[in-house]
Amino acid sequence: MLITKKETMRVVSAFEPGNDGLSQKSKDLIQLLIRHGQKPFSARQYWPGHITCTALIFHPREQRVLVIHHHRLQRWLLPGGHVEKRDPSLDAVAAREALEETRVQIDKRFTPFLVGVDVHGIPPKLREPYHLHHDLVWCFRATSDQIEVTTEALDVRWAGERDWDGLALTASIRRSIERALPRVPR
């Protein structure tokens, strides 16, 4: 695996949540996981959970972000998922997952940056117990507005601020968008 605890600690430590207390708490929990978790990048480490990466992807021309209707959790979220051994970096995890889930094309000229951290619970399924995702939210921009429905995301769309309430986007997603806006060229 190319992703290391040391590099992850560096990235997470550099994240500044400002006056966002929930993001600060998530940052603290992620740092504890990295320091003390035996396999923090393994999707099979259920206690105290594992690292996941999410993609906050801006539309190439408009102030909208890509959201998916998660097939299992039955809610609108950002695309993302688990670290795999072949992933070269944490932001690459988020980009790969977004491509797999929506077929979105990421603008390679845009340098991704960490825009949010969020530790949240995942309900049990089959052989997986309830566990925590220690999520790192990475900001990207798409090269086009072309996206597709896949087996992992049964509905995908570009959402502007006026859509957030109707889609019931979580506060952590909204805070990540707000943090990203000043740094995303229009």
Beta strands, then each sheet from edge to edge (+ up, - down):
strand 1: 50-58
strand 2: 65-70
strand 3: 76-77
strand 4: 80-82
strand 5: 113-122
strand 6: 131-141
strand 7: 153-159
sheet 1: 4+ 1- 6- 5+
sheet 2: 3+ 2- 7+
end
